Amino acid sequence: MSTRGRLARRLIQLYVGLALYGASSALLVRSGLGLEPWNVLHQGLAERTGLPIGVVLTIVGAVVLLAWIPLRQRPGLGTISNVLVIGMAMDATLALVPDAQGWALCVALMATGIVLNGAATGLYIAARFGPGPRDGLMTGLHQLTGVSIRLVRTGTELTVVATGFALGGTVGVGTLLYAVSIGPLSQVFLRVFAVHPAPGGSTVVASGRPGGAILRP
């Protein structure tokens, strides 16, 4: 594949992945069985402010991105796109998909949302256009404090879940299943959607290391 062809594929993967990530998060909302850690916070803030959850997601992403400045993290195209696209896709999907009625449909939406989220994560990270704002926050804190990424991530996500739950966000079996399955799912889809760099590398955009990503937008 030519360098131009690789770039086109990466751009498609980036934006399809981000749009599907927003859609998958919306399915978890409609299932009513629990959200991803950060979306527990977003939903809680949405309940308190009256803003659509996708708008809250975008605002929080922008605020987190500002925290990159003292942490000396460098955003990429994927970072900025993450802030802008996921929230819009989430609100658009919520406008189309009603709340689930009945346990069977709730479970189906939850399972679909989790698997689709893993696929979306694999798509956008494998595109190698830079980490999401929350990923950069975690790596920046790791570099600043010397604490392992695993501990930084765990502490951060426990904090956002607890805060979101206190504000009215939904924590449930979907939150637990997401936590234990998103890593393996994302790793599988990272291999499926990997775009191998051209010989000698490309200077069009900075490339990341998808295999070492934190797997959160």
N, C-alpha and C positions, 0 to 999 in steps of 0.2 A: 504494500500500500504506500502511496506517495505521502510526502510530508503534509501536503494540503489535505489529502484524504483523511489522514490521521487526525488533523486538527478539526476537520468538519465532524468526524465521528465523535471526538471528545466533546465538542460543543453540544452536539445533539444529546450525548449521554448526560452531560451536566444538567441541561434544562429539563430533559425528560425525567431524570432522577429527582431533581428538586420538586418538580410538579407532582410526581408520584408520591414523594415524601409527604407533601402537604395533604394529598388525597388520602393517604394511608392514616395519617393522624386524624383526619376528619372521620374516617370509619371507626376508629377507636372511640372517638367522642360519641358517635351515634350508637355504639354498642352498649354504652353505659356501664362497662365492666372494668374500667380503669384505663388510665392514660400513661404515656411515657413520662418519665420524671419531670422534664422541663415543661411539658404541656400540662401537668398538674398545676404548676405555678401559673402558667399562662391562663388556664381556665379559672383559677382562683382570682387572679387579677381581673379577668373579664367579668366575673360575677360581681366584683366590687365596683368596677368602673362603668359597667354597662357597654363597654366597647366590644366589638366582635373579637373572638379569640385570635383570629388570624392577624388582626390589627395589633393586638397586644403582643403576639409573637414577634411581629416586625419591630415594634418599639423596643421590646426587651433585647432583641438581637442587635439593634443599633446601639443601645446603651452598653451592652457587653462589648461590642466592637470598639467603643470609646475607651474601654478599660485596656484594650491592647496597647494604647499609646505609652503608658508608663511601663508596661510589660515588654515593650520593644518587639512586638510581633508584627509581621508584615502581611497584610491582607492580599488576596489574589482575586481574580475575577470570580472564582467560585465562592469566595467569602462574601463579597458584595451581593452576588446573585442569590446566595442563600438567604440573606436578610430580606431581599425584595420578593422573591418568588414563592417561597414556602407558605408564607402567610396568606398571599392572594389565592394560591391553589387550595389551601385549607378552607378558607371562607367560601370559595366557589363550590367546593364539594359539599360543604355543609348546607348550602342553599339548595342543592339538588337531592341530597339523601336525607330522608326523614329519620327520626328516632326509631330504633328497632322495637318491634312489638313481639314479645314471646321469647323464651329462652333460646330456642333453636336459632332464631335470626340474630339474637344478641351474640351468641357464641360464634356464628358464622362470620359476622362482621368483625368480631375481635380477631379471629384466626386470620381472616383475609387481611386485616389491617397490619398485623404483625409481620406476616410473610411479605406483603407488599412493601412494608417499611424496610425490611432487610434487602429486598431487591433494589429499592430506590437508593438505599445507602451504598450498596455495591456500585450502582451506576454512577452516582455523582462523585464518590471518592476515587473510583478507578479512572475517572476523567482527568484527575491530577491538575485541577485548577486552583488548588489552595483549600485549606480547611474551613469548616464552618466557624462562626464567631465563638461558639461555646467550646469547640475543640481548641481554638487558639488561646482562650482564657485558661484552660486546663494546662496546656503545654507551657504557657507563660508563667503560671503559678509554680509549676514544677521547676522551671529554670530559675525562678526567683528564690524559691524556698529550699530547693534540694530534696523536697519530699517526692516520693515516687508518684508517677502519673496515676497508678492504680489507686493510691490513697487520696490523691487530690480529686480524682474523678468520683470516688466513693463519697468523700466528704461533701463535695459540691452537690452531688445528686441527692444525697440524703437531706441536705439543707433545703434544696428547692422543693423536694417532695413534701417535707414537713411544713414549709412555709405555704406552699400551694394548698395543701390539705387544710391548714388552719384558715385559709381564705375561702374555702369552699370548693376546691378542686377535687376531682374524682380519683380516689385510690381504690384499687380492687384487684381481682385475680388477673386482669389484663396487665396491670402494672408489674406484677410479679412475673408473669409469663414473658412479658416483653424483656424484663431485666435478664432473665436466664437464657433467652433464645436469640436475642438480637445479635450478640457477638458471633455465635456459630453461623447464623443465617448470613450475616454480612460478609464473613470470610468466604463462604461458598460463592456468593454473588460477586465478590471482588475478583475471584478467579474466573468466573464466567464472563465478566465484562471487561477484563483487563485489556488495556490498549498498550501494546508494546512500543516503546519509543523508537524513533527512527535511528538508524546507525549514526553514531556521532552526536545524537541528541538534537533537540530543536531549540532554537533561540526565540521562538515566537512568544511563548509564555513560560513562566517558571513552572517546573514540574515538581510534584511532591512524591512522597513514598506511601502509596495506598496501603501497603501491607502493614505499615506502622501507625495507621490512623487510629483515632480513638473511637471511631464509629458513632459519632453523634454530629448532627448538623448544628 
